Amino acid sequence: MINYQLSNSAFIITGGAGLLGKSIAYELLQSDSTIVLVDINAKLLDECIHQLKSHCDRGKLFSIELDIT
């Protein structure tokens, strides 16, 4: 098994307001990572940020409303 050190790392997650993006962000936040969630849906993105911040007090979390197509 490979053991990765993720603390003090930065990640950009596209589709961040979706179920998979939110789950990945949560796990990365647990390792004190810096996360930038990117999604086209600002309302869902705001809800996702609120949920993540209420369940996790580690790491840094930012969001950007963006259409990457």
Kinemage of the C-alpha trace (Angstrom):
@kinemage 1
@onewidth
@group {chain A} dominant
@subgroup {mainchain}
@vectorlist {calphas} color= white
{ca met a 1} P 0.000 0.000 0.000
{ca ile a 2} L 1.291 3.446 -0.916
{ca asn a 3} L 1.082 6.063 1.825
{ca tyr a 4} L 0.716 9.636 0.550
{ca gln a 5} L 1.377 12.750 2.615
{ca leu a 6} L -1.449 15.174 1.719
{ca ser a 7} L -1.091 17.782 4.455
{ca asn a 8} L 0.002 21.221 3.302
{ca ser a 9} L -1.036 20.352 -0.267
{ca ala a 10} L -3.448 22.267 -2.500
{ca phe a 11} L -6.148 20.711 -4.695
{ca ile a 12} L -8.612 22.059 -7.261
{ca ile a 13} L -11.778 19.977 -7.538
{ca thr a 14} L -13.965 20.599 -10.592
{ca gly a 15} L -17.609 19.666 -10.199
{ca gly a 16} L -16.983 20.399 -6.536
{ca ala a 17} L -20.635 20.885 -5.577
{ca gly a 18} L -21.540 17.369 -6.670
{ca leu a 19} L -21.623 14.318 -4.416
{ca leu a 20} L -18.229 13.004 -5.491
{ca gly a 21} L -16.540 16.411 -5.326
{ca lys a 22} L -17.917 17.066 -1.844
{ca ser a 23} L -16.795 13.640 -0.615
{ca ile a 24} L -13.293 14.084 -1.985
{ca ala a 25} L -13.060 17.587 -0.505
{ca tyr a 26} L -14.117 16.324 2.914
{ca glu a 27} L -11.432 13.636 2.969
{ca leu a 28} L -8.747 16.056 1.801
{ca leu a 29} L -9.768 18.643 4.390
{ca gln a 30} L -9.260 16.009 7.082
{ca ser a 31} L -5.565 15.979 6.126
{ca asp a 32} L -5.226 19.781 6.484
{ca ser a 33} L -5.129 20.382 2.727
{ca thr a 34} L -6.153 23.548 0.924
{ca ile a 35} L -9.137 22.935 -1.352
{ca val a 36} L -10.596 25.044 -4.155
{ca leu a 37} L -14.034 23.808 -5.202
{ca val a 38} L -15.063 24.812 -8.725
{ca asp a 39} L -18.613 24.448 -10.024
{ca ile a 40} L -21.002 26.200 -12.410
{ca asn a 41} L -23.881 26.111 -9.904
{ca ala a 42} L -23.258 28.901 -7.370
{ca lys a 43} L -26.196 27.945 -5.134
{ca leu a 44} L -25.097 24.318 -4.780
{ca leu a 45} L -21.509 25.437 -4.328
{ca asp a 46} L -22.475 27.732 -1.430
{ca glu a 47} L -24.492 24.926 0.188
{ca cys a 48} L -21.586 22.531 -0.218
{ca ile a 49} L -19.115 24.986 1.337
{ca his a 50} L -21.466 25.545 4.280
{ca gln a 51} L -21.879 21.789 4.851
{ca leu a 52} L -18.160 21.092 4.635
{ca lys a 53} L -17.269 23.923 7.008
{ca ser a 54} L -19.872 22.766 9.525
{ca his a 55} L -18.520 19.173 9.524
{ca cys a 56} L -14.804 19.848 9.295
{ca asp a 57} L -12.684 22.483 11.006
{ca arg a 58} L -9.403 21.476 9.395
{ca gly a 59} L -7.768 22.604 6.165
{ca lys a 60} L -8.643 25.664 4.100
{ca leu a 61} L -11.622 25.816 1.771
{ca phe a 62} L -12.321 28.189 -1.121
{ca ser a 63} L -14.875 28.206 -3.943
{ca ile a 64} L -15.082 29.596 -7.463
{ca glu a 65} L -18.212 29.706 -9.627
{ca leu a 66} L -16.898 28.750 -13.057
{ca asp a 67} L -17.973 27.027 -16.269
{ca ile a 68} L -14.930 25.072 -17.442
{ca thr a 69} L -16.419 23.932 -20.752
